[in-house]
Amino acid sequence: MITVGGQQLPWSEGMTIADILADLDDGNQYAVVRVNDQYVSRPNFGKTRVPDGAQVFLIPMIAGG
């Protein structure tokens, strides 16, 4: 199991951040994701594996001016 934004989800071998976001309705709005203590930016979502038991924090994009 992993925890994503406070919700427990099933974990699978080889799971990446991109896999997690693909299952979310709002998965495209995140520019950075924190996996445990590691911050990962969008270009690395498909290459960054999520370990079993991970705490995943979704950090949304914020626009302003």
WOTA-V821466 format. One record per backbone hydrogen bond with DSSP energy under -0.5 kcal/mol. NH is the residue of the N-H (numbers start at 1). CO is the residue of the C=O. Records with the same first field share a line. If there is no record, write none. Layout:
BEGIN
NH=CO + CO
END
This chain:
BEGIN
2=9
3=54
4=2 + 7
5=3 + 56
7=4
9=2
15=12
17=45 + 48
18=45
20=16
21=17
22=18
23=19 + 20
24=21
27=24
29=26
30=27
31=29 + 59
32=59
33=40
34=57
35=33 + 38
36=34 + 55
38=35
40=33
42=31
44=41
45=42
47=44
48=44
49=47
50=15
51=49
53=1
54=51
56=3 + 54
57=34 + 55
59=32 + 57
60=58
61=29
END
